[in-house]
Amino acid sequence: MKKVLVIGEILVEVKADEMDQSFLSTGHFSGPYASGAPVIFIDQVAKLDAPATILSAVGDDYIGTFHIMGSSIFNKEMYLISQEVMKLISPSCILSFDPNIRPGILNSDP
């Protein structure tokens, strides 16, 4: 069976315990639950008993909540990860990119 490696964000979700409960005021919440497309995908791969790995980083703040959607923030670690990914590309490697195209980061140097 093929090995699957996902590189992407790890997000968390919280759920209000009562209907119509506002997230802007004190209340009871369940969670946090691991989420984000890469996490959900690799979880499903693992449930198929395939070798599954996720490579990610979590923010330094409370539950890693620092996340800027569509950001072009790039750092040394991301550059090093992208270099390692490029080494994997071969006729036997399938490389799939996030379909949520972010034109702001295409063709940009780290």
Buried (B, 14 or more C-beta within 10 A) or exposed (E): EEEBBBBBBBBBEEEBEEEEBEEEEEEEEEEBEEBBBBBEBBBEBBEEEEEBEBEBEEEEEEEBEEEEEEEEEEEEEEEEBEEEBEEEEEEEEEEEEEEEEEEEEEEEEE
